[in-house]
Amino acid sequence: MRFSILFLPAIAFLAIIAAPAAAQHRNANEPKKADCPAALPASTECFSGRDMRGAYYWIAKPKNWNGTLVVHAHGGPRTAKPQANDPVEDLVRFAVTVQEGYAWAGSNYRREGYGVRMAAADTDNIRRIAIRQLGKPKHVLLHGQSWGGNVAAKTAELYALDWQGRKNYDGVVLTSGLLAGGSRGYDFRADLRAVYQYYCKNHPRADEVQYPVWQGLPKGVTMKRDELEKRVNECTGLALAPNERTAEQARNLKNILAVTKVPEKTLVAHLSWATGLFSDIVWRRMDGKNPFDNSKVTYTGSDDDTALNKGVERFEADPEACRAMAYDADLTGQIVLPTITLHAVNDPTVFVDHEAIYRQTVEKAGNSDLLVQNFSDEAEHSKLSTPQYAALFTAMLTWIEEGEKPTKQSVAALCEEKGKTYDEVCRLLPNYEPKLPID
């Protein structure tokens, strides 16, 4: 009893001196006024800051705010160290949200590299920061772009509801999304590394340290983009006009593209991801274990498939790495929120069959009534026709507020109306449905 009497004042004293320090720490992480990028409407208010985990964020509030907040999950994963103004690129790319009257909030995540659950936690954190800054919104929408589609879909599975079962978000919009998850989303890049090395034999070169291509690079080794481009050009003549390529270069390029189905214009980009990003996944996330597998793949489309399948490097995934990848990045289809997607049929970066895989995942979970998928005839990835995004968000609000599930046809009609505002052509395909890829 004597101990308790003496101890309690000490606790009170510590609380008194700790409170100001805690308040100062919180204030250091509060949003600060920032100059908005020129792409946003006049009189928009912008704020920037860095959260307690280290993620930089930006928030934008238009003068005519409609009361709905859009929380954005960006693509990547980016392998460069996060910088304070990283989110500005995403804010400008999707300025249509602010132009339509939505508030926007997005972060660059706490660190570079792979990590879907990490990015999902940071995405949900910016939601809380934005609400503290702006006040309680009428609705909160979650928007994921590219790899951010995987992040946003995972965020919706993990954080859609709070501990009392109340909604943190009201709807999800996924554009050009990597929706096959980690277990299936990178298989084609592992195939690309193996097929490329079979034909080119310069990544690695014969006089360099040899390593299995699924590693991306040996531990601790980096490779700049221009060095990778040099190797690709040596082997395929990619940077040359077709009539300037040697017969061997033309043959190598034709075979690599035909077998992997990777478009010529994104060949270097995909090889770059299968180099630097694979190295990040394997060495920094998987403790050196292999999550990729081509042991049973039959490659077709070359001028000699028999020789290719006999001579290509083979590798088998480590079960522990597969479990880790699935836990971090795979989607379950256990969604509780209205979800609308948009994908270009000829997307050269995240192929449209990701939508078919996601559709199957959601169907198996019994939640097809919460999913509407839309497709355009574009061959782009990072930015599609502007009125298409405006139509998606309008359709989502109508679904939330009126309970009327949109159709591909109704979204296309909305897009035509929005096209009058943005003076861009709507290229939606209301009757298109992607097929599941053949494994």
C-alpha positions in Angstrom: 0.0 0.0 0.0 2.8 2.4 0.9 4.5 1.5 -2.5 1.3 2.4 -4.4 0.9 5.8 -2.7 4.5 6.7 -3.6 4.3 5.3 -7.1 1.1 6.9 -8.3 2.4 10.5 -8.2 5.4 9.4 -10.2 3.1 8.1 -12.9 1.1 11.3 -12.9 4.4 13.3 -13.2 5.6 11.2 -16.1 2.2 11.7 -17.9 2.4 15.4 -17.4 5.9 15.7 -19.0 5.1 13.1 -21.7 1.9 14.8 -22.9 3.5 17.9 -24.5 6.2 15.8 -26.2 3.5 13.5 -27.6 1.5 16.5 -28.8 4.6 17.9 -30.5 5.3 14.6 -32.2 1.7 14.5 -33.5 1.9 18.1 -34.7 5.1 17.4 -36.6 3.2 14.8 -38.6 0.1 17.0 -39.3 -0.6 18.2 -42.8 0.9 21.5 -43.9 -0.5 23.8 -46.6 1.1 23.2 -50.0 1.0 24.8 -53.4 -1.3 22.8 -55.6 -0.1 21.5 -59.0 -1.4 23.5 -61.9 -3.5 20.7 -63.2 -6.0 21.1 -60.4 -8.9 23.6 -60.4 -8.4 27.1 -59.1 -9.0 27.6 -55.4 -8.2 24.0 -54.6 -6.6 23.6 -51.2 -3.6 21.2 -51.0 -1.8 19.8 -48.0 1.2 17.6 -47.6 3.0 15.8 -44.8 4.7 12.6 -43.6 2.9 10.1 -41.4 4.5 8.4 -38.3 5.5 5.4 -40.4 7.5 7.5 -42.8 5.1 7.7 -45.8 4.8 11.0 -47.6 1.3 12.0 -48.5 -0.7 14.7 -50.3 -4.3 15.8 -49.8 -6.4 18.0 -52.2 -9.8 19.6 -51.5 -11.6 21.4 -54.3 -13.6 24.6 -53.5 -16.7 22.8 -54.7 -16.1 19.6 -52.7 -19.0 17.2 -53.1 -18.4 15.6 -49.7 -16.8 12.4 -51.1 -13.1 11.5 -50.4 -11.1 9.4 -52.8 -8.2 7.6 -51.2 -5.7 6.6 -53.8 -3.3 3.6 -53.9 -0.5 4.2 -56.5 1.1 1.7 -58.8 4.7 0.3 -58.9 6.1 -1.0 -56.7 8.5 1.9 -56.9 12.1 0.8 -56.1 13.5 4.3 -55.6 13.6 5.8 -52.1 10.4 7.6 -51.3 10.5 11.4 -51.8 8.2 14.1 -50.4 6.5 15.0 -53.7 6.0 11.5 -55.1 2.2 11.6 -54.6 2.0 14.7 -56.8 2.5 12.6 -60.0 -0.6 10.5 -59.0 -2.6 13.6 -58.1 -1.9 15.1 -61.5 -2.6 11.9 -63.4 -6.0 11.6 -61.7 -6.8 15.3 -61.5 -10.2 14.4 -62.9 -11.3 13.3 -59.4 -10.7 16.8 -58.1 -12.1 18.4 -61.2 -15.3 16.3 -60.6 -15.5 17.7 -57.0 -14.0 14.9 -55.0 -11.3 15.4 -52.4 -8.2 13.3 -53.0 -5.6 11.8 -50.7 -2.7 9.5 -51.5 0.7 8.5 -50.1 3.9 6.9 -51.5 4.0 4.2 -48.8 6.6 4.1 -46.0 9.4 2.4 -48.0 10.4 1.5 -51.5 9.9 -2.0 -52.9 7.4 -4.8 -52.7 4.9 -5.3 -49.9 1.1 -5.3 -50.6 0.0 -5.5 -46.9 2.5 -2.8 -46.0 1.1 -0.5 -48.7 -2.5 -1.4 -47.7 -1.8 -0.3 -44.2 -0.3 3.0 -45.4 -3.2 3.5 -47.7 -5.7 3.1 -44.9 -3.6 5.4 -42.7 -3.9 8.3 -45.2 -7.7 7.8 -45.0 -7.6 8.6 -41.3 -5.2 11.5 -41.8 -7.4 13.0 -44.6 -10.6 12.7 -42.5 -8.9 14.5 -39.6 -7.9 17.2 -41.9 -11.1 17.6 -43.9 -13.7 16.5 -41.5 -16.0 13.5 -41.8 -16.9 12.9 -45.5 -20.2 11.9 -46.8 -18.6 9.0 -48.6 -15.1 7.5 -48.9 -14.0 5.8 -52.1 -10.9 3.7 -52.5 -9.1 4.0 -55.9 -6.2 1.7 -56.9 -4.2 2.0 -60.1 -1.9 -0.7 -61.6 -0.1 -2.5 -58.7 -2.1 -0.1 -56.6 -5.1 -2.1 -57.8 -3.7 -5.1 -55.9 -3.0 -2.8 -52.9 -6.5 -1.2 -53.0 -8.2 -4.6 -53.4 -6.2 -5.9 -50.4 -7.0 -2.8 -48.4 -10.7 -3.4 -49.1 -10.4 -7.0 -47.8 -8.5 -5.9 -44.7 -9.9 -2.5 -43.7 -13.3 -2.2 -45.3 -14.9 -2.3 -41.9 -13.9 -1.1 -38.5 -13.9 -3.1 -35.3 -17.5 -2.4 -34.8 -18.5 -3.5 -38.3 -19.0 0.0 -39.6 -17.8 0.9 -43.1 -14.5 2.7 -43.4 -15.1 2.9 -47.2 -18.2 2.9 -49.3 -16.9 1.7 -52.6 -13.8 0.6 -54.6 -12.6 1.6 -58.0 -9.8 -0.4 -59.6 -8.1 0.8 -62.8 -5.6 -1.1 -64.9 -5.3 -3.3 -61.8 -2.8 -6.1 -61.1 -5.6 -8.2 -59.8 -4.1 -11.7 -60.2 -2.2 -11.2 -57.0 1.4 -12.0 -56.2 1.1 -15.7 -56.9 0.1 -15.3 -60.5 0.7 -11.7 -61.4 4.5 -12.1 -62.1 4.7 -15.5 -63.7 5.0 -14.1 -67.2 8.0 -11.9 -66.1 9.7 -15.0 -64.7 9.1 -16.7 -68.1 10.4 -13.6 -69.8 13.7 -13.8 -67.9 14.1 -17.5 -68.7 13.2 -17.1 -72.4 15.3 -13.9 -72.9 18.3 -15.6 -71.4 17.9 -18.7 -73.6 18.1 -16.5 -76.7 20.4 -13.6 -75.6 22.7 -15.1 -73.0 23.7 -11.7 -71.8 21.7 -11.3 -68.6 24.0 -12.5 -67.0 26.8 -12.6 -69.5 29.1 -15.7 -69.6 32.0 -13.8 -68.0 29.8 -12.5 -65.1 28.8 -14.1 -61.8 26.2 -16.8 -62.8 22.9 -16.9 -60.9 19.4 -18.3 -61.4 17.4 -15.7 -63.3 14.5 -15.9 -60.8 16.7 -14.0 -58.4 16.6 -10.9 -60.6 20.2 -10.1 -59.7 22.8 -11.6 -57.3 22.4 -10.3 -53.7 23.6 -6.8 -53.3 24.1 -6.2 -57.1 22.2 -3.4 -58.9 21.8 -2.6 -62.6 20.8 0.7 -64.2 18.1 0.9 -66.8 20.5 2.1 -69.5 22.8 -1.0 -69.0 19.8 -3.3 -69.3 18.7 -1.4 -72.5 22.2 -1.9 -73.9 22.0 -5.6 -73.4 18.6 -5.9 -75.0 19.7 -3.8 -78.0 22.8 -6.0 -78.4 20.6 -9.1 -78.6 17.5 -7.9 -80.4 18.2 -4.6 -82.1 15.2 -3.2 -80.3 16.3 0.4 -80.6 17.0 0.0 -84.3 14.6 0.3 -87.2 13.5 -3.2 -88.3 15.5 -3.0 -91.6 18.7 -2.2 -89.6 18.6 -5.3 -87.4 20.7 -8.3 -88.2 19.0 -11.5 -89.1 20.0 -12.9 -85.6 18.7 -9.9 -83.8 15.4 -10.0 -85.7 15.0 -13.7 -85.0 15.7 -13.3 -81.3 13.2 -10.4 -80.9 10.5 -12.2 -82.8 10.9 -15.4 -80.7 11.0 -13.6 -77.4 7.9 -11.5 -78.2 6.0 -14.5 -79.7 6.6 -16.8 -76.7 6.1 -14.4 -73.9 3.3 -12.3 -75.5 5.1 -9.2 -74.1 4.6 -6.2 -76.4 7.7 -4.8 -78.1 7.2 -1.3 -76.6 7.3 -2.6 -73.0 9.9 -5.3 -73.4 12.6 -3.4 -71.6 10.1 -2.2 -68.9 9.1 -5.8 -68.1 12.7 -7.0 -68.1 13.5 -4.2 -65.8 10.8 -5.3 -63.3 12.0 -8.9 -63.7 15.4 -7.6 -62.7 15.3 -4.9 -60.0 11.8 -5.8 -58.6 12.6 -9.5 -58.6 15.8 -8.8 -56.7 13.8 -6.8 -54.1 11.2 -9.5 -53.7 13.7 -12.4 -53.4 16.4 -10.8 -51.3 14.6 -8.2 -49.2 11.1 -9.9 -48.8 11.7 -13.7 -49.3 15.1 -14.1 -47.5 16.6 -15.4 -50.7 13.9 -18.0 -51.4 12.2 -18.4 -54.8 8.5 -17.7 -55.3 8.6 -18.3 -59.0 8.1 -21.5 -61.0 8.5 -22.5 -64.6 9.2 -26.2 -64.0 6.1 -27.4 -65.8 5.6 -24.6 -68.4 5.6 -25.6 -72.0 6.7 -22.6 -74.1 5.2 -22.2 -77.5 5.3 -19.8 -80.4 9.0 -19.8 -81.3 10.6 -21.1 -84.5 11.8 -24.2 -82.6 9.7 -24.9 -79.5 11.4 -28.3 -78.9 14.8 -26.7 -78.6 13.5 -23.9 -76.5 11.8 -26.2 -74.0 14.8 -28.4 -73.8 17.4 -25.7 -73.4 15.5 -23.0 -71.3 16.5 -22.5 -67.7 14.1 -24.3 -65.3 13.3 -23.4 -61.7 10.9 -24.6 -59.0 9.3 -22.4 -56.4 10.1 -22.8 -52.7 6.9 -23.6 -50.8 7.7 -21.2 -48.0 8.2 -18.3 -50.5 4.9 -19.2 -52.2 3.1 -19.1 -48.9 4.7 -15.7 -48.0 3.8 -14.2 -51.4 0.2 -15.5 -51.3 -0.3 -14.2 -47.7 1.0 -10.8 -48.6 -0.5 -10.2 -52.0 -3.1 -12.7 -53.1 -6.8 -11.7 -53.1 -9.6 -13.8 -51.7 -12.7 -12.2 -53.3 -14.1 -11.7 -49.8 -15.4 -8.2 -50.6 -18.2 -6.4 -48.8 -18.1 -3.1 -50.9 -19.4 -2.2 -54.4 -16.4 -2.6 -56.7 -16.0 -1.2 -60.2 -13.0 -1.9 -62.5 -11.7 -0.5 -65.7 -9.0 -2.1 -67.9 -7.7 -1.5 -71.4 -8.1 -4.6 -73.6 -4.6 -4.1 -75.0 -2.9 -3.0 -71.8 0.8 -3.6 -72.4 1.9 -3.6 -68.8 -0.8 -5.4 -66.8 -2.6 -7.7 -69.2 -6.4 -7.7 -69.3 -6.6 -11.3 -68.2 -6.0 -10.1 -64.7 -9.6 -9.0 -64.8 -10.8 -12.5 -65.7 -8.8 -14.0 -62.8 -10.2 -11.4 -60.4 -13.7 -12.1 -61.7 -13.2 -15.8 -61.0 -11.9 -15.1 -57.6 -14.9 -13.0 -56.7 -17.3 -15.5 -58.2 -15.8 -18.3 -56.1 -16.3 -16.3 -53.0 -20.0 -15.7 -53.9 -19.7 -12.0 -54.3 -20.4 -11.4 -58.0 -23.2 -9.0 -57.2 -20.7 -6.5 -55.9 -18.5 -6.4 -59.0 -18.9 -4.5 -62.3 -16.0 -4.7 -64.8 -15.5 -2.3 -67.7 -13.1 -2.4 -70.6 -11.8 0.0 -73.2 -10.2 -0.6 -76.6 -7.1 1.3 -75.7 -3.5 0.0 -75.6 -2.4 2.1 -72.6 -1.8 1.4 -69.0 -1.0 4.4 -66.8 -3.7 6.8 -68.1 -6.8 6.0 -70.1 -9.4 8.4 -71.6 -10.3 11.0 -68.9 -14.1 10.8 -69.2 -14.0 7.1 -68.5 -12.7 7.8 -64.9 -15.3 10.5 -64.4 -18.0 8.0 -65.4 -16.7 5.3 -63.0 -16.8 7.6 -60.0 -20.3 8.9 -60.9 -21.6 5.3 -61.4 -20.1 4.4 -58.0 -21.8 7.2 -56.2 -25.1 6.4 -57.8 -24.7 2.7 -56.8 -24.0 3.7 -53.2 -26.7 6.4 -52.9 -29.5 4.8 -54.9 -28.7 1.1 -54.6 -28.7 0.7 -58.3 -25.9 -1.5 -59.6 -24.5 -0.1 -62.8 -24.0 -2.1 -66.0 -21.3 -1.8 -68.6 -23.9 -0.1 -70.8 -24.9 2.4 -68.2 -21.2 3.3 -67.5 -20.6 3.7 -71.2 -23.6 6.1 -71.4 -22.3 8.1 -68.5 -18.9 8.3 -70.2 -20.5 9.8 -73.4 -22.0 12.5 -71.2 -18.7 13.2 -69.4 -16.9 13.3 -72.8 -18.7 16.6 -73.6 -17.0 18.1 -70.6 -13.5 16.8 -71.2 -13.4 16.8 -75.0 -12.0 13.3 -75.1 -13.4 10.2 -76.8 -15.0 7.4 -74.8 -13.6 4.1 -75.9 -15.5 1.7 -73.6 -16.5 -1.7 -75.0 -19.8 -2.6 -73.3 -19.9 -6.1 -74.7 -16.3 -7.2 -74.0 -15.5 -10.0 -71.5 -11.9 -11.3 -71.1 -11.2 -15.0 -71.0 -9.2 -16.7 -68.3 -5.6 -17.3 -69.3 -4.5 -20.9 -70.1 -1.9 -21.9 -67.4 
